Amino acid sequence: MASTKILFPSPSFSFRTRRAPHPRITKLSLFKLCPCVVVPFHSHSRLNSLTKSAPSPDAFQAALRGNKSWSQTASGENADLFRRLANSQAPQILWIGCSDSRVPETTILGLKPGDVFVHRNIANVLSPHDISSQAVIFFAVNALKVKHVVLCGHTNCGGAKAALGNKRVGGVLDGWLAPLRELRMELGPEGVGEEGRGLVDANVKRGVEVLRRNPEVIAAVEERGLKIHGVVYNVATGQLEELECGDEAEDKRKEAFKIQ
C-alpha cells in the first residue's frame, strides 16, 4: 500500500502527502483514516474543552440537596417531628466526643434529632479548665436534666496518634494535646498498647474522672441517679464498647469536690 506522510503539528492545518492512495483523497477522508493525528493547532482549546472531565459536584451544594431530601423523608415518617422540636428539646443523653467526622453520635446511636445533646472537640479531651465543655455540662445536667453522660473516644484517633509522636502539630493543638502526652508518659510504651488503643482508653477514663469531680455532676448523681459512661467507638466495625471505669475513690472525691 502506498504510504502517506503527515507532518504534525502545523499551525496552518497543512499536511503533505506523497503517493496518495487515491487522487480524490481529502482532508476529511484522511481525518477519518487517521483521526488521532490530524488535529489543527487552533482546535486544541476546543478539543480540550470537549474532552475535559465534568467538574466534581460542590460538596456544600450536594449537602444542601441532601438536607432537603432528608427533611422531606423525616417529616414523611414522623409528621410531628419538626413541630415538636421547634417548641423544645428533651434529650436524655449528653454526648462528649471527638470532632472526627467518622463518629457522628446521633447516627451511630441510631437516634434522631433531639435525642442527644452534644459537645465535641479534638481527641475528646475533657478538662475542668475548658470553659466550653464545662458550660455544656452545666446546661445539660441542670437545665435539660439528662439521665446519662457519655464520654466517647474512638480508634484511629488522629489526636492520639499525634500525641504518640514527637513532631510539632502546630497552632494551639500542641497545647491542647498536652493531657494526652501526660497520659503517654504515665502509661509507658507497654501501656500505650498496639496502635495507641491503650492511650485512647486511658483518655476516656481520665475524662470520666473529670466528670465525676464536677460539682454539678456529683449533685445530680446523688439527687436523681445521673449515670456516667465511658465508651470507645471502633471505626473499623461501627461498634461501641463500654469501658469499665471503676469508682474506688468515690468517698474521697466527694469529700474534696462536693460543693453545697
Residue pairs with C-beta under 8 A, 6 or more apart in sequence:
1 21
2 19
2 20
2 21
3 18
3 19
4 17
4 18
4 19
4 20
4 21
4 30
5 16
5 17
5 18
6 15
6 16
6 17
6 30
6 34
6 37
6 38
7 14
7 15
7 16
8 15
8 37
8 38
8 39
9 39
9 41
10 40
10 41
11 40
11 41
11 42
13 27
13 40
13 41
13 42
15 27
15 30
15 38
17 25
17 30
27 38
30 38
31 38
39 47
71 82
74 81
74 82
74 112
74 113
75 81
75 82
81 112
81 113
81 114
84 114
85 113
85 114
89 114
89 117
89 144
90 114
90 144
91 114
91 115
91 116
91 117
91 140
91 144
91 146
92 115
92 146
92 147
92 148
93 109
93 115
93 116
93 117
93 146
93 147
93 148
93 149
93 150
94 116
94 117
94 118
94 119
94 136
94 137
94 140
94 141
94 144
94 146
94 148
94 149
94 150
95 105
95 116
95 117
95 118
95 119
95 120
95 150
95 152
96 118
96 119
96 120
96 124
96 126
96 133
96 136
96 137
96 149
96 150
96 151
96 152
96 207
96 211
97 103
97 105
97 118
97 119
97 120
97 124
97 150
97 151
97 152
97 153
97 154
97 233
98 120
98 121
98 122
98 123
98 124
98 152
98 153
98 154
98 157
98 159
99 120
99 121
99 122
100 154
100 157
100 158
102 154
102 235
103 152
103 154
103 233
103 235
105 116
105 118
105 120
105 152
106 112
106 113
106 115
106 116
106 118
108 233
108 238
108 240
109 115
109 116
117 136
117 139
117 140
117 144
117 146
119 132
119 133
119 136
119 137
121 130
121 132
121 133
122 159
122 173
122 176
122 177
123 153
123 157
123 158
123 159
123 160
123 163
123 176
123 177
123 180
123 203
124 151
124 152
124 153
124 154
124 203
124 204
124 207
125 159
125 176
125 177
125 179
125 180
125 203
125 207
126 133
126 151
126 206
126 207
126 210
126 211
127 133
127 179
127 210
128 134
128 210
128 213
128 214
134 214
137 149
137 211
137 214
137 216
137 217
138 216
140 146
140 149
141 149
141 216
141 217
141 220
141 226
142 216
142 220
145 224
146 226
147 225
147 226
147 227
148 226
148 227
148 228
148 229
149 211
149 217
149 226
149 227
149 228
149 229
150 229
150 230
150 231
151 204
151 207
151 208
151 211
151 228
151 229
151 230
151 231
152 204
152 230
152 231
152 232
152 233
152 240
153 160
153 200
153 201
153 203
153 204
153 231
153 232
153 233
154 200
154 232
154 233
154 234
154 235
155 195
155 197
155 200
155 232
155 233
155 234
155 235
155 236
156 195
156 235
156 236
157 196
157 200
159 173
159 177
159 180
160 180
160 196
160 199
160 200
160 203
161 196
162 169
162 173
162 177
163 177
163 180
163 181
163 183
163 184
163 199
164 184
164 192
164 196
164 199
168 174
169 177
179 203
179 206
180 199
180 203
183 199
183 202
183 203
183 206
184 192
184 199
186 202
187 198
187 199
187 202
191 198
191 202
192 198
192 199
193 199
193 201
200 232
201 232
201 243
204 230
204 231
204 232
204 243
204 245
205 230
205 243
205 245
207 230
208 228
208 229
208 230
208 245
209 245
211 217
211 228
212 218
212 221
212 228
212 247
212 250
212 253
213 253
213 256
213 257
214 257
215 257
215 258
215 259
217 226
217 228
218 253
218 254
218 257
218 258
219 258
220 226
221 228
228 245
229 242
229 245
230 242
230 243
230 245
231 240
231 241
231 242
231 243
232 240
232 241
232 243
233 239
233 240
233 241
234 240
234 241
